[in-house]
Amino acid sequence: MRLSVKAANTNEEDMRKEAAGRSQPRGRIKAPKEHDEAYYLCVSRVVDRRFIFGDAEKEIFVQMMRKHERFYGVRVMTCCVMSNHCHILVEVPKCPEVMPSDEEIAKICVDLLFRREKGMPGASPAT
């Protein structure tokens, strides 16, 4: 027996989006594979559109974003962090022909963990 189930909109935000005709996410556009890099504008907002980012929270957000930037090998061209949302313009390089080894990825993870524990955003562990 085959059942067809349609989820009911019980969330008030979902109902408002559906009423406004915005219930489905927009399609994603990807750069052609022959390009050396691609640029993406990322927008993210806080849950319930709450205003939670003060100056200290914005600084922490930017520090975390920079760590992710290094880990994922992308470059943040510019960003704007506001009290309830952010805009980030990211340059994404072409996927490398040879992916990093597990050891290389582990070294990056340890390096980022060390920086967080020591509270030094730009420091590298002593070798």
Jmol script that loads the backbone (N, CA, C; Angstrom):
load data "model"
ATOM      1  N   MET A   1       0.846  -1.177   0.000  1.00  0.00           N
ATOM      2  CA  MET A   1       0.000   0.000   0.000  1.00  0.00           C
ATOM      3  C   MET A   1       0.887   1.234   0.000  1.00  0.00           C
ATOM      4  N   ARG A   2       0.579   2.184  -0.835  1.00  0.00           N
ATOM      5  CA  ARG A   2       1.365   3.398  -0.966  1.00  0.00           C
ATOM      6  C   ARG A   2       0.590   4.579  -0.417  1.00  0.00           C
ATOM      7  N   LEU A   3       1.259   5.350   0.458  1.00  0.00           N
ATOM      8  CA  LEU A   3       0.608   6.504   1.055  1.00  0.00           C
ATOM      9  C   LEU A   3       1.238   7.776   0.535  1.00  0.00           C
ATOM     10  N   SER A   4       0.437   8.763   0.329  1.00  0.00           N
ATOM     11  CA  SER A   4       0.923  10.087  -0.046  1.00  0.00           C
ATOM     12  C   SER A   4       0.655  11.006   1.139  1.00  0.00           C
ATOM     13  N   VAL A   5       1.717  11.595   1.632  1.00  0.00           N
ATOM     14  CA  VAL A   5       1.589  12.443   2.816  1.00  0.00           C
ATOM     15  C   VAL A   5       2.079  13.837   2.490  1.00  0.00           C
ATOM     16  N   LYS A   6       1.290  14.816   2.805  1.00  0.00           N
ATOM     17  CA  LYS A   6       1.692  16.213   2.660  1.00  0.00           C
ATOM     18  C   LYS A   6       1.786  16.807   4.054  1.00  0.00           C
ATOM     19  N   ALA A   7       2.944  17.363   4.370  1.00  0.00           N
ATOM     20  CA  ALA A   7       3.141  17.931   5.705  1.00  0.00           C
ATOM     21  C   ALA A   7       2.236  19.133   5.902  1.00  0.00           C
ATOM     22  N   ALA A   8       1.624  19.172   7.062  1.00  0.00           N
ATOM     23  CA  ALA A   8       0.769  20.312   7.404  1.00  0.00           C
ATOM     24  C   ALA A   8       1.629  21.449   7.928  1.00  0.00           C
ATOM     25  N   ASN A   9       1.293  22.651   7.558  1.00  0.00           N
ATOM     26  CA  ASN A   9       2.011  23.828   8.053  1.00  0.00           C
ATOM     27  C   ASN A   9       1.448  24.212   9.410  1.00  0.00           C
ATOM     28  N   THR A  10       2.173  23.812  10.439  1.00  0.00           N
ATOM     29  CA  THR A  10       1.752  24.173  11.785  1.00  0.00           C
ATOM     30  C   THR A  10       2.565  25.348  12.308  1.00  0.00           C
ATOM     31  N   ASN A  11       3.689  25.612  11.675  1.00  0.00           N
ATOM     32  CA  ASN A  11       4.553  26.709  12.086  1.00  0.00           C
ATOM     33  C   ASN A  11       4.009  28.008  11.501  1.00  0.00           C
ATOM     34  N   GLU A  12       3.854  29.006  12.339  1.00  0.00           N
ATOM     35  CA  GLU A  12       3.299  30.290  11.890  1.00  0.00           C
ATOM     36  C   GLU A  12       4.152  30.918  10.798  1.00  0.00           C
ATOM     37  N   GLU A  13       5.485  30.817  10.934  1.00  0.00           N
ATOM     38  CA  GLU A  13       6.390  31.380   9.924  1.00  0.00           C
ATOM     39  C   GLU A  13       6.181  30.689   8.572  1.00  0.00           C
ATOM     40  N   ASP A  14       6.044  29.352   8.578  1.00  0.00           N
ATOM     41  CA  ASP A  14       5.806  28.619   7.337  1.00  0.00           C
ATOM     42  C   ASP A  14       4.490  29.045   6.689  1.00  0.00           C
ATOM     43  N   MET A  15       3.463  29.265   7.505  1.00  0.00           N
ATOM     44  CA  MET A  15       2.171  29.684   6.955  1.00  0.00           C
ATOM     45  C   MET A  15       2.266  31.064   6.317  1.00  0.00           C
ATOM     46  N   ARG A  16       3.027  31.976   6.981  1.00  0.00           N
ATOM     47  CA  ARG A  16       3.197  33.309   6.398  1.00  0.00           C
ATOM     48  C   ARG A  16       3.943  33.239   5.071  1.00  0.00           C
ATOM     49  N   LYS A  17       4.995  32.410   5.010  1.00  0.00           N
ATOM     50  CA  LYS A  17       5.755  32.272   3.766  1.00  0.00           C
ATOM     51  C   LYS A  17       4.882  31.699   2.663  1.00  0.00           C
ATOM     52  N   GLU A  18       4.098  30.680   3.001  1.00  0.00           N
ATOM     53  CA  GLU A  18       3.229  30.080   2.003  1.00  0.00           C
ATOM     54  C   GLU A  18       2.206  31.093   1.494  1.00  0.00           C
ATOM     55  N   ALA A  19       1.671  31.883   2.408  1.00  0.00           N
ATOM     56  CA  ALA A  19       0.697  32.903   2.019  1.00  0.00           C
ATOM     57  C   ALA A  19       1.343  33.953   1.115  1.00  0.00           C
ATOM     58  N   ALA A  20       2.609  34.228   1.344  1.00  0.00           N
ATOM     59  CA  ALA A  20       3.321  35.218   0.527  1.00  0.00           C
ATOM     60  C   ALA A  20       3.873  34.606  -0.754  1.00  0.00           C
ATOM     61  N   GLY A  21       3.673  33.288  -0.939  1.00  0.00           N
ATOM     62  CA  GLY A  21       4.171  32.639  -2.146  1.00  0.00           C
ATOM     63  C   GLY A  21       5.656  32.334  -2.100  1.00  0.00           C
ATOM     64  N   ARG A  22       6.248  32.264  -0.898  1.00  0.00           N
ATOM     65  CA  ARG A  22       7.681  32.004  -0.772  1.00  0.00           C
ATOM     66  C   ARG A  22       7.950  30.706  -0.019  1.00  0.00           C
ATOM     67  N   SER A  23       7.091  29.708  -0.139  1.00  0.00           N
ATOM     68  CA  SER A  23       7.259  28.498   0.662  1.00  0.00           C
ATOM     69  C   SER A  23       8.379  27.609   0.146  1.00  0.00           C
ATOM     70  N   GLN A  24       8.724  27.695  -1.121  1.00  0.00           N
ATOM     71  CA  GLN A  24       9.782  26.863  -1.687  1.00  0.00           C
ATOM     72  C   GLN A  24      11.087  27.647  -1.784  1.00  0.00           C
ATOM     73  N   PRO A  25      12.233  27.004  -1.432  1.00  0.00           N
ATOM     74  CA  PRO A  25      13.512  27.702  -1.574  1.00  0.00           C
ATOM     75  C   PRO A  25      13.821  27.945  -3.042  1.00  0.00           C
ATOM     76  N   ARG A  26      14.573  28.997  -3.289  1.00  0.00           N
ATOM     77  CA  ARG A  26      14.967  29.299  -4.662  1.00  0.00           C
ATOM     78  C   ARG A  26      15.994  28.285  -5.140  1.00  0.00           C
ATOM     79  N   GLY A  27      16.023  28.031  -6.430  1.00  0.00           N
ATOM     80  CA  GLY A  27      17.018  27.133  -6.995  1.00  0.00           C
ATOM     81  C   GLY A  27      18.409  27.716  -6.859  1.00  0.00           C
ATOM     82  N   ARG A  28      19.398  26.859  -6.751  1.00  0.00           N
ATOM     83  CA  ARG A  28      20.768  27.319  -6.597  1.00  0.00           C
ATOM     84  C   ARG A  28      21.458  27.362  -7.944  1.00  0.00           C
ATOM     85  N   ILE A  29      22.194  28.418  -8.179  1.00  0.00           N
ATOM     86  CA  ILE A  29      22.931  28.585  -9.425  1.00  0.00           C
ATOM     87  C   ILE A  29      24.388  28.303  -9.130  1.00  0.00           C
ATOM     88  N   LYS A  30      24.998  27.396  -9.872  1.00  0.00           N
ATOM     89  CA  LYS A  30      26.396  27.054  -9.670  1.00  0.00           C
ATOM     90  C   LYS A  30      27.204  27.553 -10.861  1.00  0.00           C
ATOM     91  N   ALA A  31      28.452  27.921 -10.575  1.00  0.00           N
ATOM     92  CA  ALA A  31      29.348  28.393 -11.632  1.00  0.00           C
ATOM     93  C   ALA A  31      29.726  27.229 -12.543  1.00  0.00           C
ATOM     94  N   PRO A  32      29.972  27.515 -13.816  1.00  0.00           N
ATOM     95  CA  PRO A  32      30.425  26.452 -14.726  1.00  0.00           C
ATOM     96  C   PRO A  32      31.746  25.855 -14.261  1.00  0.00           C
ATOM     97  N   LYS A  33      31.947  24.571 -14.518  1.00  0.00           N
ATOM     98  CA  LYS A  33      33.144  23.863 -14.059  1.00  0.00           C
ATOM     99  C   LYS A  33      34.428  24.395 -14.669  1.00  0.00           C
ATOM    100  N   GLU A  34      34.343  25.024 -15.822  1.00  0.00           N
ATOM    101  CA  GLU A  34      35.571  25.518 -16.461  1.00  0.00           C
ATOM    102  C   GLU A  34      36.108  26.808 -15.823  1.00  0.00           C
ATOM    103  N   HIS A  35      35.349  27.433 -14.943  1.00  0.00           N
ATOM    104  CA  HIS A  35      35.824  28.639 -14.254  1.00  0.00           C
ATOM    105  C   HIS A  35      36.808  28.264 -13.152  1.00  0.00           C
ATOM    106  N   ASP A  36      37.811  29.109 -12.925  1.00  0.00           N
ATOM    107  CA  ASP A  36      38.802  28.848 -11.876  1.00  0.00           C
ATOM    108  C   ASP A  36      38.252  29.105 -10.479  1.00  0.00           C
ATOM    109  N   GLU A  37      37.266  29.965 -10.372  1.00  0.00           N
ATOM    110  CA  GLU A  37      36.628  30.239  -9.090  1.00  0.00           C
ATOM    111  C   GLU A  37      35.194  30.679  -9.338  1.00  0.00           C
ATOM    112  N   ALA A  38      34.440  30.681  -8.259  1.00  0.00           N
ATOM    113  CA  ALA A  38      33.050  31.126  -8.330  1.00  0.00           C
ATOM    114  C   ALA A  38      32.803  32.050  -7.151  1.00  0.00           C
ATOM    115  N   TYR A  39      31.839  32.934  -7.302  1.00  0.00           N
ATOM    116  CA  TYR A  39      31.484  33.869  -6.237  1.00  0.00           C
ATOM    117  C   TYR A  39      30.027  33.656  -5.867  1.00  0.00           C
ATOM    118  N   TYR A  40      29.801  33.572  -4.555  1.00  0.00           N
ATOM    119  CA  TYR A  40      28.454  33.344  -4.063  1.00  0.00           C
ATOM    120  C   TYR A  40      28.121  34.363  -2.983  1.00  0.00           C
ATOM    121  N   LEU A  41      26.925  34.898  -3.049  1.00  0.00           N
ATOM    122  CA  LEU A  41      26.428  35.784  -2.003  1.00  0.00           C
ATOM    123  C   LEU A  41      25.562  34.940  -1.088  1.00  0.00           C
ATOM    124  N   CYS A  42      26.000  34.815   0.159  1.00  0.00           N
ATOM    125  CA  CYS A  42      25.278  34.015   1.152  1.00  0.00           C
ATOM    126  C   CYS A  42      24.579  34.948   2.125  1.00  0.00           C
ATOM    127  N   VAL A  43      23.339  34.652   2.403  1.00  0.00           N
ATOM    128  CA  VAL A  43      22.559  35.446   3.349  1.00  0.00           C
ATOM    129  C   VAL A  43      21.985  34.482   4.373  1.00  0.00           C
ATOM    130  N   SER A  44      22.118  34.829   5.632  1.00  0.00           N
ATOM    131  CA  SER A  44      21.577  33.989   6.696  1.00  0.00           C
ATOM    132  C   SER A  44      20.971  34.890   7.756  1.00  0.00           C
ATOM    133  N   ARG A  45      19.871  34.438   8.319  1.00  0.00           N
ATOM    134  CA  ARG A  45      19.238  35.250   9.359  1.00  0.00           C
ATOM    135  C   ARG A  45      19.058  34.427  10.619  1.00  0.00           C
ATOM    136  N   VAL A  46      18.872  35.114  11.709  1.00  0.00           N
ATOM    137  CA  VAL A  46      18.691  34.505  13.022  1.00  0.00           C
ATOM    138  C   VAL A  46      17.291  33.918  13.107  1.00  0.00           C
ATOM    139  N   VAL A  47      17.171  32.803  13.823  1.00  0.00           N
ATOM    140  CA  VAL A  47      15.878  32.161  14.026  1.00  0.00           C
ATOM    141  C   VAL A  47      14.907  33.159  14.654  1.00  0.00           C
ATOM    142  N   ASP A  48      13.694  33.152  14.179  1.00  0.00           N
ATOM    143  CA  ASP A  48      12.627  34.041  14.648  1.00  0.00           C
ATOM    144  C   ASP A  48      12.944  35.521  14.432  1.00  0.00           C
ATOM    145  N   ARG A  49      13.944  35.790  13.615  1.00  0.00           N
ATOM    146  CA  ARG A  49      14.358  37.165  13.299  1.00  0.00           C
ATOM    147  C   ARG A  49      14.662  37.981  14.551  1.00  0.00           C
ATOM    148  N   ARG A  50      15.149  37.303  15.580  1.00  0.00           N
ATOM    149  CA  ARG A  50      15.504  37.991  16.822  1.00  0.00           C
ATOM    150  C   ARG A  50      16.755  38.835  16.613  1.00  0.00           C
ATOM    151  N   PHE A  51      16.894  39.902  17.356  1.00  0.00           N
ATOM    152  CA  PHE A  51      18.044  40.796  17.291  1.00  0.00           C
ATOM    153  C   PHE A  51      19.014  40.386  18.393  1.00  0.00           C
ATOM    154  N   ILE A  52      19.948  39.470  18.073  1.00  0.00           N
ATOM    155  CA  ILE A  52      20.811  38.919  19.121  1.00  0.00           C
ATOM    156  C   ILE A  52      22.277  39.315  18.994  1.00  0.00           C
ATOM    157  N   PHE A  53      22.686  39.831  17.846  1.00  0.00           N
ATOM    158  CA  PHE A  53      24.091  40.168  17.651  1.00  0.00           C
ATOM    159  C   PHE A  53      24.397  41.588  18.095  1.00  0.00           C
ATOM    160  N   GLY A  54      25.085  41.698  19.225  1.00  0.00           N
ATOM    161  CA  GLY A  54      25.651  42.977  19.639  1.00  0.00           C
ATOM    162  C   GLY A  54      27.079  43.042  19.108  1.00  0.00           C
ATOM    163  N   ASP A  55      27.849  44.033  19.507  1.00  0.00           N
ATOM    164  CA  ASP A  55      29.216  44.171  19.017  1.00  0.00           C
ATOM    165  C   ASP A  55      30.078  42.961  19.361  1.00  0.00           C
ATOM    166  N   ALA A  56      29.991  42.450  20.577  1.00  0.00           N
ATOM    167  CA  ALA A  56      30.803  41.302  20.997  1.00  0.00           C
ATOM    168  C   ALA A  56      30.418  40.048  20.208  1.00  0.00           C
ATOM    169  N   GLU A  57      29.131  39.811  20.018  1.00  0.00           N
ATOM    170  CA  GLU A  57      28.665  38.632  19.280  1.00  0.00           C
ATOM    171  C   GLU A  57      29.064  38.716  17.811  1.00  0.00           C
ATOM    172  N   LYS A  58      29.020  39.916  17.247  1.00  0.00           N
ATOM    173  CA  LYS A  58      29.452  40.087  15.853  1.00  0.00           C
ATOM    174  C   LYS A  58      30.925  39.745  15.692  1.00  0.00           C
ATOM    175  N   GLU A  59      31.752  40.155  16.655  1.00  0.00           N
ATOM    176  CA  GLU A  59      33.189  39.867  16.605  1.00  0.00           C
ATOM    177  C   GLU A  59      33.440  38.364  16.690  1.00  0.00           C
ATOM    178  N   ILE A  60      32.731  37.688  17.573  1.00  0.00           N
ATOM    179  CA  ILE A  60      32.865  36.232  17.691  1.00  0.00           C
ATOM    180  C   ILE A  60      32.425  35.553  16.406  1.00  0.00           C
ATOM    181  N   PHE A  61      31.331  36.017  15.823  1.00  0.00           N
ATOM    182  CA  PHE A  61      30.844  35.457  14.563  1.00  0.00           C
ATOM    183  C   PHE A  61      31.906  35.578  13.475  1.00  0.00           C
ATOM    184  N   VAL A  62      32.529  36.750  13.365  1.00  0.00           N
ATOM    185  CA  VAL A  62      33.555  36.975  12.333  1.00  0.00           C
ATOM    186  C   VAL A  62      34.756  36.068  12.587  1.00  0.00           C
ATOM    187  N   GLN A  63      35.180  35.916  13.838  1.00  0.00           N
ATOM    188  CA  GLN A  63      36.299  35.016  14.151  1.00  0.00           C
ATOM    189  C   GLN A  63      35.972  33.581  13.751  1.00  0.00           C
ATOM    190  N   MET A  64      34.771  33.132  14.060  1.00  0.00           N
ATOM    191  CA  MET A  64      34.359  31.774  13.683  1.00  0.00           C
ATOM    192  C   MET A  64      34.288  31.633  12.164  1.00  0.00           C
ATOM    193  N   MET A  65      33.790  32.667  11.489  1.00  0.00           N
ATOM    194  CA  MET A  65      33.700  32.639  10.041  1.00  0.00           C
ATOM    195  C   MET A  65      35.092  32.513   9.420  1.00  0.00           C
ATOM    196  N   ARG A  66      36.081  33.226   9.977  1.00  0.00           N
ATOM    197  CA  ARG A  66      37.452  33.167   9.454  1.00  0.00           C
ATOM    198  C   ARG A  66      38.065  31.782   9.644  1.00  0.00           C
ATOM    199  N   LYS A  67      37.755  31.122  10.769  1.00  0.00           N
ATOM    200  CA  LYS A  67      38.241  29.758  10.963  1.00  0.00           C
ATOM    201  C   LYS A  67      37.639  28.821   9.920  1.00  0.00           C
ATOM    202  N   HIS A  68      36.354  28.953   9.675  1.00  0.00           N
ATOM    203  CA  HIS A  68      35.704  28.124   8.662  1.00  0.00           C
ATOM    204  C   HIS A  68      36.244  28.443   7.273  1.00  0.00           C
ATOM    205  N   GLU A  69      36.554  29.698   7.045  1.00  0.00           N
ATOM    206  CA  GLU A  69      37.123  30.120   5.758  1.00  0.00           C
ATOM    207  C   GLU A  69      38.414  29.346   5.491  1.00  0.00           C
ATOM    208  N   ARG A  70      39.305  29.283   6.475  1.00  0.00           N
ATOM    209  CA  ARG A  70      40.568  28.561   6.304  1.00  0.00           C
ATOM    210  C   ARG A  70      40.334  27.060   6.156  1.00  0.00           C
ATOM    211  N   PHE A  71      39.454  26.520   6.975  1.00  0.00           N
ATOM    212  CA  PHE A  71      39.215  25.079   6.957  1.00  0.00           C
ATOM    213  C   PHE A  71      38.663  24.623   5.608  1.00  0.00           C
ATOM    214  N   TYR A  72      37.704  25.364   5.064  1.00  0.00           N
ATOM    215  CA  TYR A  72      37.061  24.949   3.823  1.00  0.00           C
ATOM    216  C   TYR A  72      37.776  25.449   2.565  1.00  0.00           C
ATOM    217  N   GLY A  73      38.799  26.267   2.735  1.00  0.00           N
ATOM    218  CA  GLY A  73      39.568  26.712   1.572  1.00  0.00           C
ATOM    219  C   GLY A  73      38.840  27.707   0.696  1.00  0.00           C
ATOM    220  N   VAL A  74      37.956  28.487   1.280  1.00  0.00           N
ATOM    221  CA  VAL A  74      37.262  29.534   0.537  1.00  0.00           C
ATOM    222  C   VAL A  74      37.801  30.880   1.009  1.00  0.00           C
ATOM    223  N   ARG A  75      37.437  31.933   0.319  1.00  0.00           N
ATOM    224  CA  ARG A  75      37.883  33.267   0.723  1.00  0.00           C
ATOM    225  C   ARG A  75      36.666  34.167   0.865  1.00  0.00           C
ATOM    226  N   VAL A  76      36.517  34.744   2.044  1.00  0.00           N
ATOM    227  CA  VAL A  76      35.433  35.705   2.261  1.00  0.00           C
ATOM    228  C   VAL A  76      35.903  37.039   1.700  1.00  0.00           C
ATOM    229  N   MET A  77      35.241  37.493   0.664  1.00  0.00           N
ATOM    230  CA  MET A  77      35.616  38.751   0.016  1.00  0.00           C
ATOM    231  C   MET A  77      35.178  39.940   0.867  1.00  0.00           C
ATOM    232  N   THR A  78      33.968  39.859   1.384  1.00  0.00           N
ATOM    233  CA  THR A  78      33.436  40.895   2.260  1.00  0.00           C
ATOM    234  C   THR A  78      32.249  40.314   3.014  1.00  0.00           C
ATOM    235  N   CYS A  79      31.949  40.921   4.139  1.00  0.00           N
ATOM    236  CA  CYS A  79      30.778  40.472   4.882  1.00  0.00           C
ATOM    237  C   CYS A  79      30.186  41.659   5.634  1.00  0.00           C
ATOM    238  N   CYS A  80      28.931  41.516   5.961  1.00  0.00           N
ATOM    239  CA  CYS A  80      28.235  42.521   6.755  1.00  0.00           C
ATOM    240  C   CYS A  80      27.368  41.770   7.763  1.00  0.00           C
ATOM    241  N   VAL A  81      27.720  41.908   9.043  1.00  0.00           N
ATOM    242  CA  VAL A  81      26.981  41.231  10.098  1.00  0.00           C
ATOM    243  C   VAL A  81      26.138  42.269  10.815  1.00  0.00           C
ATOM    244  N   MET A  82      24.833  42.057  10.784  1.00  0.00           N
ATOM    245  CA  MET A  82      23.904  42.963  11.442  1.00  0.00           C
ATOM    246  C   MET A  82      23.305  42.277  12.661  1.00  0.00           C
ATOM    247  N   SER A  83      22.414  42.927  13.361  1.00  0.00           N
ATOM    248  CA  SER A  83      21.912  42.394  14.621  1.00  0.00           C
ATOM    249  C   SER A  83      21.063  41.136  14.469  1.00  0.00           C
ATOM    250  N   ASN A  84      20.498  40.889  13.289  1.00  0.00           N
ATOM    251  CA  ASN A  84      19.688  39.684  13.130  1.00  0.00           C
ATOM    252  C   ASN A  84      19.941  38.909  11.837  1.00  0.00           C
ATOM    253  N   HIS A  85      20.925  39.329  11.049  1.00  0.00           N
ATOM    254  CA  HIS A  85      21.266  38.579   9.847  1.00  0.00           C
ATOM    255  C   HIS A  85      22.636  39.004   9.326  1.00  0.00           C
ATOM    256  N   CYS A  86      23.125  38.246   8.336  1.00  0.00           N
ATOM    257  CA  CYS A  86      24.422  38.602   7.758  1.00  0.00           C
ATOM    258  C   CYS A  86      24.406  38.352   6.253  1.00  0.00           C
ATOM    259  N   HIS A  87      25.298  39.052   5.568  1.00  0.00           N
ATOM    260  CA  HIS A  87      25.539  38.883   4.135  1.00  0.00           C
ATOM    261  C   HIS A  87      27.029  38.584   4.003  1.00  0.00           C
ATOM    262  N   ILE A  88      27.362  37.537   3.244  1.00  0.00           N
ATOM    263  CA  ILE A  88      28.764  37.164   3.059  1.00  0.00           C
ATOM    264  C   ILE A  88      28.993  36.888   1.578  1.00  0.00           C
ATOM    265  N   LEU A  89      29.991  37.555   0.992  1.00  0.00           N
ATOM    266  CA  LEU A  89      30.384  37.295  -0.387  1.00  0.00           C
ATOM    267  C   LEU A  89      31.603  36.383  -0.342  1.00  0.00           C
ATOM    268  N   VAL A  90      31.478  35.176  -0.914  1.00  0.00           N
ATOM    269  CA  VAL A  90      32.511  34.151  -0.803  1.00  0.00           C
ATOM    270  C   VAL A  90      33.058  33.792  -2.181  1.00  0.00           C
ATOM    271  N   GLU A  91      34.400  33.697  -2.248  1.00  0.00           N
ATOM    272  CA  GLU A  91      35.058  33.188  -3.450  1.00  0.00           C
ATOM    273  C   GLU A  91      35.381  31.718  -3.195  1.00  0.00           C
ATOM    274  N   VAL A  92      34.912  30.853  -4.082  1.00  0.00           N
ATOM    275  CA  VAL A  92      35.134  29.421  -3.944  1.00  0.00           C
ATOM    276  C   VAL A  92      36.009  28.974  -5.106  1.00  0.00           C
ATOM    277  N   PRO A  93      37.214  28.448  -4.790  1.00  0.00           N
ATOM    278  CA  PRO A  93      38.096  28.014  -5.873  1.00  0.00           C
ATOM    279  C   PRO A  93      37.592  26.730  -6.521  1.00  0.00           C
ATOM    280  N   LYS A  94      38.110  26.475  -7.706  1.00  0.00           N
ATOM    281  CA  LYS A  94      37.797  25.240  -8.408  1.00  0.00           C
ATOM    282  C   LYS A  94      38.244  24.060  -7.546  1.00  0.00           C
ATOM    283  N   CYS A  95      37.496  23.000  -7.566  1.00  0.00           N
ATOM    284  CA  CYS A  95      37.826  21.812  -6.787  1.00  0.00           C
ATOM    285  C   CYS A  95      39.180  21.275  -7.250  1.00  0.00           C
ATOM    286  N   PRO A  96      40.089  20.972  -6.308  1.00  0.00           N
ATOM    287  CA  PRO A  96      41.414  20.495  -6.707  1.00  0.00           C
ATOM    288  C   PRO A  96      41.340  19.124  -7.382  1.00  0.00           C
ATOM    289  N   GLU A  97      42.297  18.865  -8.253  1.00  0.00           N
ATOM    290  CA  GLU A  97      42.352  17.565  -8.932  1.00  0.00           C
ATOM    291  C   GLU A  97      42.604  16.452  -7.918  1.00  0.00           C
ATOM    292  N   VAL A  98      43.481  16.737  -6.937  1.00  0.00           N
ATOM    293  CA  VAL A  98      43.806  15.759  -5.898  1.00  0.00           C
ATOM    294  C   VAL A  98      43.325  16.322  -4.566  1.00  0.00           C
ATOM    295  N   MET A  99      42.481  15.575  -3.903  1.00  0.00           N
ATOM    296  CA  MET A  99      41.939  16.022  -2.621  1.00  0.00           C
ATOM    297  C   MET A  99      42.993  15.834  -1.525  1.00  0.00           C
ATOM    298  N   PRO A 100      42.936  16.647  -0.452  1.00  0.00           N
ATOM    299  CA  PRO A 100      43.891  16.501   0.644  1.00  0.00           C
ATOM    300  C   PRO A 100      43.769  15.128   1.300  1.00  0.00           C
ATOM    301  N   SER A 101      44.883  14.651   1.814  1.00  0.00           N
ATOM    302  CA  SER A 101      44.878  13.353   2.495  1.00  0.00           C
ATOM    303  C   SER A 101      44.197  13.488   3.854  1.00  0.00           C
ATOM    304  N   ASP A 102      43.897  12.344   4.456  1.00  0.00           N
ATOM    305  CA  ASP A 102      43.307  12.355   5.791  1.00  0.00           C
ATOM    306  C   ASP A 102      44.242  13.022   6.790  1.00  0.00           C
ATOM    307  N   GLU A 103      45.543  12.812   6.636  1.00  0.00           N
ATOM    308  CA  GLU A 103      46.523  13.407   7.542  1.00  0.00           C
ATOM    309  C   GLU A 103      46.523  14.930   7.426  1.00  0.00           C
ATOM    310  N   GLU A 104      46.415  15.436   6.201  1.00  0.00           N
ATOM    311  CA  GLU A 104      46.380  16.883   5.995  1.00  0.00           C
ATOM    312  C   GLU A 104      45.117  17.497   6.613  1.00  0.00           C
ATOM    313  N   ILE A 105      44.006  16.823   6.437  1.00  0.00           N
ATOM    314  CA  ILE A 105      42.752  17.314   7.015  1.00  0.00           C
ATOM    315  C   ILE A 105      42.821  17.272   8.539  1.00  0.00           C
ATOM    316  N   ALA A 106      43.391  16.199   9.092  1.00  0.00           N
ATOM    317  CA  ALA A 106      43.536  16.085  10.551  1.00  0.00           C
ATOM    318  C   ALA A 106      44.418  17.206  11.090  1.00  0.00           C
ATOM    319  N   LYS A 107      45.503  17.551  10.382  1.00  0.00           N
ATOM    320  CA  LYS A 107      46.398  18.622  10.821  1.00  0.00           C
ATOM    321  C   LYS A 107      45.664  19.957  10.854  1.00  0.00           C
ATOM    322  N   ILE A 108      44.838  20.216   9.851  1.00  0.00           N
ATOM    323  CA  ILE A 108      44.054  21.453   9.818  1.00  0.00           C
ATOM    324  C   ILE A 108      43.095  21.494  11.010  1.00  0.00           C
ATOM    325  N   CYS A 109      42.432  20.366  11.293  1.00  0.00           N
ATOM    326  CA  CYS A 109      41.489  20.305  12.419  1.00  0.00           C
ATOM    327  C   CYS A 109      42.199  20.559  13.745  1.00  0.00           C
ATOM    328  N   VAL A 110      43.370  19.934  13.940  1.00  0.00           N
ATOM    329  CA  VAL A 110      44.121  20.125  15.181  1.00  0.00           C
ATOM    330  C   VAL A 110      44.563  21.570  15.306  1.00  0.00           C
ATOM    331  N   ASP A 111      45.008  22.153  14.204  1.00  0.00           N
ATOM    332  CA  ASP A 111      45.447  23.553  14.217  1.00  0.00           C
ATOM    333  C   ASP A 111      44.302  24.476  14.619  1.00  0.00           C
ATOM    334  N   LEU A 112      43.118  24.270  14.052  1.00  0.00           N
ATOM    335  CA  LEU A 112      41.968  25.101  14.398  1.00  0.00           C
ATOM    336  C   LEU A 112      41.539  24.881  15.842  1.00  0.00           C
ATOM    337  N   LEU A 113      41.600  23.642  16.320  1.00  0.00           N
ATOM    338  CA  LEU A 113      41.251  23.350  17.708  1.00  0.00           C
ATOM    339  C   LEU A 113      42.224  24.033  18.658  1.00  0.00           C
ATOM    340  N   PHE A 114      43.503  23.983  18.335  1.00  0.00           N
ATOM    341  CA  PHE A 114      44.519  24.623  19.178  1.00  0.00           C
ATOM    342  C   PHE A 114      44.268  26.114  19.281  1.00  0.00           C
ATOM    343  N   ARG A 115      43.977  26.735  18.175  1.00  0.00           N
ATOM    344  CA  ARG A 115      43.711  28.181  18.184  1.00  0.00           C
ATOM    345  C   ARG A 115      42.532  28.506  19.084  1.00  0.00           C
ATOM    346  N   ARG A 116      41.469  27.708  19.016  1.00  0.00           N
ATOM    347  CA  ARG A 116      40.286  27.976  19.833  1.00  0.00           C
ATOM    348  C   ARG A 116      40.608  27.827  21.308  1.00  0.00           C
ATOM    349  N   GLU A 117      41.310  26.735  21.670  1.00  0.00           N
ATOM    350  CA  GLU A 117      41.604  26.490  23.072  1.00  0.00           C
ATOM    351  C   GLU A 117      42.518  27.553  23.655  1.00  0.00           C
ATOM    352  N   LYS A 118      43.472  28.011  22.893  1.00  0.00           N
ATOM    353  CA  LYS A 118      44.425  28.993  23.386  1.00  0.00           C
ATOM    354  C   LYS A 118      43.915  30.423  23.233  1.00  0.00           C
ATOM    355  N   GLY A 119      42.793  30.582  22.522  1.00  0.00           N
ATOM    356  CA  GLY A 119      42.234  31.924  22.345  1.00  0.00           C
ATOM    357  C   GLY A 119      43.070  32.789  21.443  1.00  0.00           C
ATOM    358  N   MET A 120      43.808  32.174  20.534  1.00  0.00           N
ATOM    359  CA  MET A 120      44.679  32.924  19.627  1.00  0.00           C
ATOM    360  C   MET A 120      44.215  32.702  18.198  1.00  0.00           C
ATOM    361  N   PRO A 121      43.391  33.593  17.651  1.00  0.00           N
ATOM    362  CA  PRO A 121      42.819  33.379  16.333  1.00  0.00           C
ATOM    363  C   PRO A 121      43.837  33.158  15.222  1.00  0.00           C
ATOM    364  N   GLY A 122      45.031  33.747  15.318  1.00  0.00           N
ATOM    365  CA  GLY A 122      45.987  33.604  14.218  1.00  0.00           C
ATOM    366  C   GLY A 122      47.192  32.760  14.552  1.00  0.00           C
ATOM    367  N   ALA A 123      47.272  32.216  15.762  1.00  0.00           N
ATOM    368  CA  ALA A 123      48.461  31.491  16.188  1.00  0.00           C
ATOM    369  C   ALA A 123      48.449  30.070  15.654  1.00  0.00           C
ATOM    370  N   SER A 124      49.644  29.523  15.441  1.00  0.00           N
ATOM    371  CA  SER A 124      49.794  28.123  15.041  1.00  0.00           C
ATOM    372  C   SER A 124      50.483  27.392  16.173  1.00  0.00           C
ATOM    373  N   PRO A 125      50.198  26.082  16.318  1.00  0.00           N
ATOM    374  CA  PRO A 125      50.849  25.344  17.390  1.00  0.00           C
ATOM    375  C   PRO A 125      52.346  25.213  17.140  1.00  0.00           C
ATOM    376  N   ALA A 126      53.108  25.166  18.205  1.00  0.00           N
ATOM    377  CA  ALA A 126      54.556  24.999  18.086  1.00  0.00           C
ATOM    378  C   ALA A 126      54.837  23.586  17.620  1.00  0.00           C
ATOM    379  N   THR A 127      55.810  23.466  16.726  1.00  0.00           N
ATOM    380  CA  THR A 127      56.153  22.124  16.215  1.00  0.00           C
ATOM    381  C   THR A 127      57.473  21.684  16.734  1.00  0.00           C
TER     382      THR A 127
END
end "model"
wireframe off; spacefill off
backbone 0.3
color backbone group
